[in-house]
């Protein structure tokens, strides 16, 4: 799977469907036939849209966990809570199940935000609060997470 790029906004229609913006739909075109998995985010009040290929890779990792360890079973149960297989229809619409709409507090406006190989789906107000939050100094976070990574010879940190 290629990296997904961009942040896009859309409105929820009267039936609770999200119309994928054309640039995002184009990036996901290769995955449309296989479908997607939609799940609750572990760390944020948003949803995560996995192309089926990416979900299968994640499940391969999770399947390596020893299920005779209670903590592993607890993690698997919570990680997969509310997981739904979804499709994007011929018009590029995604119907989000009601339980996931409630989890993510999705109202009228939504943000699709790329997260490397998946797409986060946020209520617009919650997304704005998340990226503008004063609780995290992004410069410090970037330095802590990425500061010691330079494994290429291209000079890019």
Backbone as a chain_set.jsonl record, in Angstrom:
{"seq": "XXXXXXXXXXXXXXXXXXXXXXXXXXXXXXXXXXXXXXXXXXXXXXXXXXXXXXXXXXXXXXXXXXXXXXXXXXXXXXXXXXXXXXXXXXXXXXXXXXXXXXXXXXXXXXXXXXXXXXXXXXXXXXXXXXXXXXXXXXXXXXXXXXXXXXXXXXXXX", "coords": {"N": [[0.842, -1.187, 0.0], [0.513, 2.163, -0.816], [1.567, 5.295, 0.618], [-0.919, 7.256, 2.127], [-2.089, 10.482, 1.457], [-2.926, 13.663, 2.722], [-5.488, 15.928, 4.025], [-8.891, 16.169, 4.353], [-12.142, 17.618, 4.061], [-15.615, 17.007, 4.643], [-19.218, 16.881, 4.452], [-21.756, 15.3, 6.415], [-24.311, 13.392, 5.022], [-27.972, 13.335, 4.849], [-28.652, 10.704, 5.395], [-26.594, 9.807, 6.899], [-24.25, 9.26, 5.58], [-20.896, 9.52, 4.335], [-19.302, 11.401, 1.905], [-16.597, 10.575, 0.092], [-13.91, 12.714, -0.567], [-12.793, 13.518, -3.877], [-9.886, 13.456, -4.392], [-8.993, 11.799, -2.316], [-10.487, 9.466, -2.705], [-9.4, 8.679, -5.129], [-6.797, 7.98, -4.342], [-7.393, 5.753, -2.841], [-8.356, 3.993, -4.658], [-7.296, 1.498, -5.585], [-7.927, -0.131, -3.495], [-10.664, -0.26, -3.329], [-12.198, -2.441, -4.31], [-11.633, -4.571, -2.579], [-12.578, -3.753, -0.153], [-12.941, -2.304, 3.175], [-11.896, -1.855, 6.601], [-13.424, -0.505, 9.391], [-12.8, 1.083, 12.412], [-12.708, 1.847, 15.948], [-10.508, 4.344, 17.168], [-7.559, 3.782, 19.083], [-6.277, 5.688, 20.671], [-7.477, 8.184, 20.287], [-10.509, 10.195, 19.963], [-11.705, 9.25, 17.466], [-12.299, 7.644, 14.258], [-10.814, 4.881, 12.494], [-9.964, 4.102, 9.253], [-9.169, 1.331, 7.574], [-7.65, 0.118, 4.692], [-8.406, -3.084, 3.368], [-6.146, -4.684, 2.874], [-4.195, -3.495, 4.509], [-5.378, -3.913, 6.991], [-5.296, -6.705, 7.12], [-2.515, -7.069, 7.365], [-2.129, -5.897, 9.88], [-3.621, -7.66, 11.438], [-2.095, -9.96, 11.143], [0.099, -9.308, 12.713], [-1.138, -9.029, 15.222], [-2.106, -11.578, 15.555], [0.104, -12.969, 16.326], [0.298, -12.692, 19.0], [0.33, -14.265, 22.157], [-2.397, -15.97, 23.166], [-2.889, -17.122, 25.556], [-2.074, -15.476, 27.446], [-3.453, -13.292, 29.597], [-3.487, -10.469, 29.431], [-2.904, -10.048, 26.738], [-5.216, -11.137, 25.531], [-7.127, -9.354, 26.551], [-6.258, -7.005, 25.329], [-6.643, -7.651, 22.573], [-9.428, -7.959, 22.498], [-10.315, -5.356, 23.145], [-9.064, -3.866, 21.133], [-10.304, -4.78, 18.841], [-12.917, -4.135, 19.298], [-16.045, -3.106, 18.197], [-15.346, -3.201, 15.523], [-15.902, -2.986, 12.039], [-16.646, -4.287, 8.818], [-16.613, -2.43, 5.931], [-17.843, -0.809, 2.963], [-17.141, 1.299, 0.18], [-19.436, 2.926, -1.718], [-20.57, 2.975, -5.218], [-20.828, 5.655, -5.782], [-18.977, 6.788, -4.209], [-19.48, 6.972, -1.501], [-19.466, 6.482, 2.03], [-20.965, 4.614, 4.455], [-21.256, 5.092, 7.78], [-21.495, 3.049, 10.557], [-23.951, 3.395, 13.187], [-23.098, 3.016, 15.907], [-20.39, 3.564, 15.749], [-20.441, 6.171, 14.823], [-21.446, 7.407, 17.088], [-19.373, 6.844, 18.925], [-17.265, 8.41, 17.871], [-18.366, 10.881, 18.017], [-19.493, 12.107, 15.765], [-20.898, 14.707, 13.952], [-22.095, 17.003, 11.908], [-20.086, 17.854, 10.169], [-17.105, 16.482, 8.844], [-13.712, 15.371, 9.084], [-11.359, 13.866, 7.043], [-8.366, 12.461, 7.671], [-5.151, 11.754, 6.665], [-3.119, 9.095, 7.821], [-0.494, 7.915, 7.425], [-0.749, 4.926, 6.368], [-3.403, 4.485, 6.72], [-6.69, 5.974, 7.178], [-7.812, 8.513, 9.237], [-10.948, 9.319, 10.644], [-12.653, 12.043, 11.635], [-14.833, 13.993, 13.75], [-15.276, 17.31, 12.804], [-14.931, 19.49, 14.65], [-13.738, 18.217, 16.877], [-11.389, 17.327, 15.679], [-10.093, 19.741, 15.056], [-9.654, 20.703, 17.672], [-7.923, 18.722, 18.544], [-5.594, 18.98, 16.899], [-4.861, 21.555, 17.471], [-4.382, 21.561, 20.097], [-3.27, 22.656, 23.285], [-2.108, 20.994, 25.059], [-0.05, 19.499, 24.076], [3.196, 20.061, 23.039], [4.129, 20.46, 19.903], [6.637, 20.738, 18.653], [8.433, 19.755, 20.595], [7.432, 17.149, 20.774], [7.895, 16.212, 18.135], [10.698, 16.282, 18.072], [11.296, 14.421, 20.091], [10.127, 12.037, 19.102], [11.072, 11.763, 16.438], [13.666, 12.716, 16.387], [16.11, 11.236, 16.554], [16.195, 9.717, 14.318], [17.676, 8.915, 11.385], [18.263, 7.216, 9.112], [18.819, 7.086, 6.454], [20.812, 7.901, 3.583], [20.233, 10.284, 2.443], [20.294, 12.705, 3.691], [18.064, 13.803, 4.755], [16.307, 14.377, 7.633]], "CA": [[0.0, 0.0, 0.0], [1.223, 3.432, -0.843], [1.217, 6.239, 1.66], [-2.088, 8.091, 1.859], [-1.681, 11.86, 1.707], [-3.903, 14.747, 2.712], [-6.558, 16.15, 4.982], [-10.043, 16.557, 3.544], [-13.368, 17.842, 4.814], [-16.879, 16.746, 3.96], [-20.415, 16.951, 5.291], [-22.518, 14.064, 6.554], [-25.612, 13.585, 4.37], [-29.161, 13.073, 5.67], [-28.698, 9.283, 5.762], [-25.412, 9.485, 7.686], [-23.144, 8.809, 4.718], [-19.805, 10.454, 4.069], [-18.844, 11.367, 0.521], [-15.147, 10.719, 0.056], [-13.423, 13.694, -1.534], [-12.211, 12.87, -5.063], [-8.453, 13.106, -4.281], [-8.841, 10.664, -1.402], [-11.046, 8.292, -3.391], [-8.419, 8.28, -6.144], [-5.699, 7.294, -3.652], [-7.888, 4.479, -2.316], [-8.974, 3.263, -5.775], [-6.824, 0.118, -5.654], [-8.502, -0.871, -2.363], [-12.126, -0.214, -3.352], [-12.795, -3.748, -4.558], [-11.433, -5.461, -1.429], [-13.274, -3.221, 1.007], [-12.221, -1.619, 4.244], [-12.294, -2.097, 7.976], [-13.59, 0.74, 10.139], [-12.713, 0.771, 13.835], [-12.436, 2.913, 16.909], [-9.096, 4.604, 17.423], [-7.129, 3.417, 20.428], [-5.803, 6.838, 21.439], [-8.197, 9.425, 19.988], [-11.955, 10.027, 19.738], [-11.941, 9.246, 16.027], [-12.36, 6.322, 13.653], [-9.71, 4.553, 11.6], [-10.371, 3.366, 8.064], [-8.062, 0.515, 7.081], [-7.845, -0.713, 3.5], [-8.383, -4.488, 3.81], [-4.757, -5.166, 2.831], [-3.522, -3.003, 5.719], [-5.993, -4.602, 8.125], [-4.739, -8.06, 7.147], [-1.161, -6.963, 7.917], [-2.273, -5.645, 11.315], [-4.095, -8.896, 12.062], [-0.956, -10.884, 11.195], [0.883, -8.927, 13.902], [-1.919, -9.327, 16.424], [-2.237, -13.033, 15.66], [1.326, -13.499, 16.94], [0.196, -12.581, 20.451], [-0.032, -15.487, 22.858], [-3.737, -15.758, 23.728], [-2.932, -17.664, 26.905], [-1.691, -14.373, 28.328], [-4.689, -12.532, 29.775], [-3.301, -9.1, 28.941], [-3.024, -10.106, 25.279], [-6.634, -11.315, 25.215], [-7.797, -8.089, 26.852], [-5.886, -6.066, 24.264], [-7.31, -8.052, 21.324], [-10.856, -7.658, 22.644], [-10.525, -3.908, 23.066], [-8.605, -3.373, 19.83], [-11.265, -5.154, 17.806], [-14.274, -3.738, 19.696], [-16.741, -2.224, 17.261], [-14.79, -3.292, 14.17], [-16.894, -3.258, 11.004], [-16.23, -4.321, 7.421], [-17.421, -1.447, 5.218], [-17.521, -0.593, 1.55], [-17.419, 2.602, -0.394], [-20.337, 2.609, -2.831], [-20.173, 3.432, -6.558], [-20.796, 7.119, -5.795], [-17.897, 7.248, -3.332], [-20.007, 7.244, -0.171], [-19.178, 5.533, 3.096], [-21.962, 4.633, 5.515], [-20.624, 4.789, 9.063], [-22.472, 2.489, 11.489], [-24.361, 4.324, 14.245], [-22.285, 2.907, 17.119], [-19.113, 4.241, 15.512], [-20.765, 7.609, 14.776], [-21.551, 7.849, 18.48], [-18.04, 6.808, 19.533], [-16.45, 9.521, 17.366], [-19.149, 12.122, 18.157], [-19.613, 12.715, 14.441], [-22.114, 15.51, 13.832], [-22.436, 17.383, 10.532], [-18.885, 18.012, 9.344], [-16.12, 15.446, 9.12], [-12.373, 15.51, 8.502], [-10.585, 12.674, 6.72], [-6.97, 12.83, 7.861], [-4.265, 10.629, 6.371], [-2.226, 8.672, 8.9], [0.449, 7.05, 6.719], [-1.365, 3.893, 5.537], [-4.827, 4.43, 7.041], [-7.327, 7.292, 7.206], [-8.59, 8.815, 10.431], [-12.19, 10.036, 10.375], [-12.908, 12.858, 12.82], [-15.744, 15.122, 13.782], [-14.418, 18.457, 12.495], [-14.586, 20.262, 15.853], [-12.782, 17.441, 17.676], [-10.123, 17.327, 14.955], [-9.464, 21.055, 15.262], [-9.167, 20.743, 19.051], [-6.798, 17.803, 18.664], [-4.351, 19.485, 16.292], [-4.529, 22.856, 18.055], [-4.332, 21.388, 21.546], [-2.131, 23.206, 24.016], [-1.558, 19.98, 25.948], [1.117, 18.889, 23.444], [4.084, 20.957, 22.295], [4.461, 19.64, 18.742], [8.086, 20.773, 18.408], [9.037, 18.802, 21.529], [6.999, 15.818, 20.369], [8.615, 15.858, 16.906], [12.086, 16.002, 18.424], [11.352, 13.194, 20.87], [9.765, 10.883, 18.284], [11.826, 11.661, 15.19], [14.971, 13.37, 16.509], [17.272, 10.361, 16.397], [16.037, 8.879, 13.137], [18.317, 9.381, 10.159], [18.868, 5.976, 8.624], [19.058, 7.179, 5.011], [21.957, 8.725, 3.192], [19.766, 11.419, 1.652], [20.441, 13.932, 4.448], [16.777, 14.248, 5.307], [16.119, 13.824, 8.988]], "C": [[0.875, 1.233, 0.0], [0.776, 4.296, 0.331], [0.018, 7.068, 1.213], [-1.74, 9.51, 2.294], [-2.896, 12.778, 1.747], [-4.869, 14.764, 3.873], [-7.708, 16.751, 4.201], [-11.266, 16.72, 4.435], [-14.569, 17.451, 3.972], [-18.014, 16.868, 4.96], [-21.076, 15.572, 5.324], [-23.872, 14.308, 5.884], [-26.753, 13.156, 5.301], [-29.25, 11.622, 6.139], [-27.457, 8.844, 6.545], [-24.234, 8.98, 6.874], [-22.13, 9.932, 4.544], [-19.386, 10.296, 2.623], [-17.339, 11.594, 0.518], [-14.745, 11.773, -0.967], [-12.665, 12.991, -2.66], [-10.722, 12.541, -4.918], [-8.197, 11.91, -3.354], [-9.348, 9.385, -2.052], [-10.063, 7.77, -4.439], [-7.255, 7.515, -5.502], [-6.119, 5.91, -3.15], [-8.44, 3.563, -3.403], [-8.564, 1.785, -5.819], [-7.438, -0.749, -4.552], [-10.021, -0.975, -2.415], [-12.769, -1.591, -3.494], [-12.705, -4.671, -3.34], [-12.146, -4.999, -0.174], [-12.337, -2.674, 2.068], [-12.704, -2.117, 5.593], [-12.329, -0.744, 8.667], [-13.617, 0.38, 11.616], [-12.499, 2.02, 14.669], [-10.931, 3.106, 17.028], [-8.778, 4.217, 18.864], [-6.869, 4.66, 21.272], [-6.627, 8.104, 21.287], [-9.69, 9.159, 19.817], [-12.3, 10.133, 18.252], [-12.025, 7.803, 15.554], [-11.161, 6.127, 12.751], [-10.239, 3.676, 10.477], [-9.142, 2.663, 7.501], [-8.441, -0.087, 5.734], [-7.652, -2.174, 3.931], [-6.963, -5.057, 3.835], [-3.999, -4.731, 4.082], [-4.076, -3.677, 6.969], [-5.426, -6.017, 8.25], [-3.324, -8.066, 7.71], [-1.205, -6.742, 9.43], [-2.7, -6.922, 12.034], [-2.989, -9.954, 12.119], [-0.098, -10.592, 12.418], [0.142, -9.332, 15.174], [-2.045, -10.829, 16.63], [-0.99, -13.684, 16.267], [1.283, -13.422, 18.461], [-0.265, -13.908, 21.044], [-1.37, -15.252, 23.567], [-3.912, -16.423, 25.091], [-2.389, -16.669, 27.921], [-2.897, -13.448, 28.404], [-4.595, -11.118, 29.209], [-3.431, -9.042, 27.419], [-4.486, -10.247, 24.854], [-7.418, -10.033, 25.452], [-7.51, -7.06, 25.763], [-6.642, -6.389, 22.977], [-8.79, -7.689, 21.38], [-11.118, -6.163, 22.48], [-10.126, -3.34, 21.708], [-9.642, -3.643, 18.749], [-12.712, -4.791, 18.163], [-14.868, -2.786, 18.662], [-16.249, -2.274, 15.827], [-15.888, -3.674, 13.18], [-16.212, -3.337, 9.64], [-17.179, -3.382, 6.684], [-16.963, -1.358, 3.769], [-17.815, 0.845, 1.187], [-18.238, 2.336, -1.645], [-19.852, 3.242, -4.141], [-20.092, 4.953, -6.657], [-19.735, 7.69, -4.858], [-18.358, 7.57, -1.921], [-19.688, 6.105, 0.788], [-20.254, 5.692, 4.162], [-21.284, 4.19, 6.806], [-21.704, 4.245, 10.004], [-22.719, 3.41, 12.69], [-23.507, 4.236, 15.504], [-20.936, 3.599, 16.956], [-19.303, 5.755, 15.378], [-20.814, 8.15, 16.199], [-20.187, 7.874, 19.154], [-17.235, 8.039, 19.155], [-17.162, 10.869, 17.457], [-19.296, 12.857, 16.835], [-20.961, 13.421, 14.34], [-22.386, 15.788, 12.354], [-21.228, 17.491, 9.611], [-17.81, 17.057, 9.82], [-14.789, 15.81, 8.457], [-11.816, 14.11, 8.268], [-9.124, 13.096, 6.809], [-6.086, 11.617, 7.609], [-3.361, 10.361, 7.569], [-1.347, 7.553, 8.348], [-0.289, 6.062, 5.812], [-2.843, 3.665, 5.842], [-5.377, 5.852, 7.004], [-8.083, 7.428, 8.518], [-9.823, 9.606, 10.004], [-12.615, 10.716, 11.677], [-14.146, 13.721, 12.656], [-14.867, 16.364, 13.641], [-13.999, 19.24, 13.742], [-13.566, 19.522, 16.714], [-11.408, 17.395, 17.014], [-9.375, 18.634, 15.19], [-8.909, 21.172, 16.677], [-7.929, 19.874, 19.211], [-5.506, 18.385, 18.094], [-3.93, 20.837, 16.858], [-4.332, 22.779, 19.558], [-3.073, 21.943, 22.183], [-1.474, 22.174, 24.917], [-0.307, 19.308, 25.38], [1.906, 19.97, 22.716], [4.608, 20.145, 21.114], [5.966, 19.634, 18.45], [8.809, 19.777, 19.325], [8.69, 17.37, 21.145], [7.756, 15.336, 19.132], [10.066, 15.498, 17.214], [12.204, 14.673, 19.157], [11.101, 11.96, 19.995], [10.718, 10.691, 17.107], [13.276, 12.138, 15.274], [16.181, 12.508, 16.259], [17.182, 9.451, 15.185], [16.684, 9.553, 11.938], [19.047, 8.185, 9.564], [19.077, 5.964, 7.12], [20.267, 8.062, 4.754], [21.531, 9.976, 2.442], [19.834, 12.733, 2.423], [19.149, 14.459, 5.046], [16.603, 13.587, 6.654], [14.788, 13.138, 9.096]], "O": [[1.857, 1.319, 0.737], [-0.261, 4.049, 0.947], [-0.05, 7.522, 0.07], [-1.168, 9.719, 3.364], [-3.786, 12.679, 0.903], [-5.047, 13.782, 4.594], [-7.53, 17.727, 3.471], [-11.402, 16.032, 5.447], [-14.543, 17.55, 2.746], [-17.789, 16.947, 6.168], [-20.964, 14.789, 4.381], [-24.515, 15.323, 6.149], [-26.512, 12.672, 6.407], [-29.859, 11.343, 7.172], [-27.283, 7.658, 6.825], [-23.325, 8.347, 7.412], [-22.46, 11.117, 4.598], [-19.142, 9.18, 2.162], [-16.861, 12.665, 0.892], [-15.194, 11.728, -2.112], [-11.98, 11.995, -2.43], [-10.317, 11.439, -5.288], [-7.289, 11.114, -3.592], [-8.706, 8.339, -1.957], [-9.917, 6.56, -4.612], [-6.784, 6.521, -6.054], [-5.291, 5.004, -3.048], [-8.937, 2.476, -3.105], [-9.404, 0.919, -6.065], [-7.463, -1.974, -4.672], [-10.61, -1.708, -1.621], [-13.784, -1.868, -2.856], [-13.612, -5.469, -3.101], [-12.302, -5.772, 0.772], [-11.122, -2.594, 1.884], [-13.772, -2.718, 5.712], [-11.401, 0.056, 8.551], [-14.357, -0.512, 12.032], [-12.16, 3.09, 14.163], [-10.17, 2.139, 16.991], [-9.629, 4.315, 19.748], [-7.203, 4.686, 22.456], [-6.484, 9.021, 22.096], [-10.094, 8.026, 19.557], [-13.082, 10.99, 17.84], [-11.848, 6.865, 16.332], [-10.558, 7.098, 12.293], [-10.874, 2.649, 10.714], [-8.205, 3.3, 7.019], [-9.474, -0.751, 5.642], [-6.808, -2.455, 4.781], [-6.623, -5.831, 4.73], [-3.241, -5.516, 4.652], [-3.328, -3.978, 7.899], [-5.114, -6.472, 9.351], [-2.964, -8.975, 8.458], [-0.416, -7.328, 10.172], [-2.197, -7.228, 13.115], [-2.954, -10.76, 13.049], [0.377, -11.511, 13.084], [0.731, -9.908, 16.089], [-2.086, -11.298, 17.768], [-1.041, -14.843, 16.678], [2.124, -14.011, 19.139], [-1.139, -14.58, 20.497], [-1.453, -14.422, 24.472], [-4.969, -16.3, 25.711], [-2.262, -16.979, 29.105], [-3.316, -12.884, 27.393], [-5.534, -10.636, 28.577], [-4.003, -8.096, 26.876], [-4.94, -9.567, 23.934], [-8.274, -9.667, 24.648], [-8.406, -6.335, 25.33], [-7.219, -5.496, 22.358], [-9.34, -7.169, 20.409], [-12.033, -5.759, 21.762], [-10.782, -2.433, 21.195], [-9.834, -2.828, 17.846], [-13.631, -5.109, 17.408], [-14.253, -1.781, 18.303], [-16.685, -1.477, 14.996], [-16.697, -4.564, 13.442], [-15.312, -2.552, 9.343], [-18.398, -3.512, 6.792], [-15.86, -1.77, 3.409], [-18.637, 1.512, 1.817], [-17.799, 1.609, -2.535], [-18.849, 3.955, -4.162], [-19.378, 5.486, -7.507], [-19.6, 8.906, -4.722], [-17.713, 8.347, -1.217], [-19.648, 4.934, 0.409], [-20.434, 6.78, 4.71], [-20.8, 3.063, 6.913], [-22.718, 4.906, 10.226], [-21.815, 4.109, 13.148], [-23.214, 5.262, 16.118], [-20.401, 4.157, 17.914], [-18.431, 6.529, 15.773], [-20.285, 9.225, 16.479], [-19.872, 8.819, 19.878], [-16.593, 8.65, 20.01], [-16.622, 11.887, 17.023], [-19.232, 14.086, 16.789], [-22.013, 12.836, 14.599], [-22.854, 14.908, 11.632], [-21.336, 17.247, 8.409], [-17.62, 16.845, 11.018], [-14.752, 16.464, 7.414], [-11.802, 13.275, 9.173], [-8.696, 13.999, 6.09], [-6.244, 10.58, 8.252], [-2.901, 11.286, 8.24], [-1.452, 6.398, 8.759], [-0.442, 6.321, 4.619], [-3.463, 2.758, 5.287], [-4.629, 6.813, 6.823], [-8.894, 6.571, 8.871], [-9.751, 10.454, 9.115], [-12.896, 10.059, 12.679], [-14.473, 14.135, 11.545], [-13.825, 16.461, 14.289], [-12.834, 19.613, 13.872], [-12.629, 20.135, 17.226], [-10.384, 17.422, 17.696], [-8.18, 18.636, 15.485], [-7.807, 21.687, 16.865], [-6.996, 20.239, 19.925], [-4.45, 18.297, 18.721], [-2.767, 21.224, 16.737], [-4.139, 23.799, 20.219], [-1.962, 21.734, 21.695], [-0.409, 22.428, 25.481], [0.416, 18.626, 26.107], [1.364, 20.701, 21.886], [5.432, 19.248, 21.292], [6.504, 18.607, 18.037], [9.693, 19.045, 18.879], [9.544, 16.484, 21.184], [8.206, 14.191, 19.082], [10.598, 14.525, 16.679], [13.108, 13.885, 18.877], [11.791, 10.95, 20.137], [11.123, 9.565, 16.817], [14.033, 11.975, 14.317], [17.201, 13.013, 15.788], [17.983, 8.529, 15.029], [16.274, 10.641, 11.531], [20.276, 8.143, 9.516], [19.472, 4.941, 6.561], [20.679, 8.856, 5.599], [22.372, 10.663, 1.862], [19.473, 13.778, 1.881], [19.154, 15.457, 5.766], [16.739, 12.37, 6.785], [14.45, 12.611, 10.156]]}, "num_chains": 1, "name": "protein.A"}
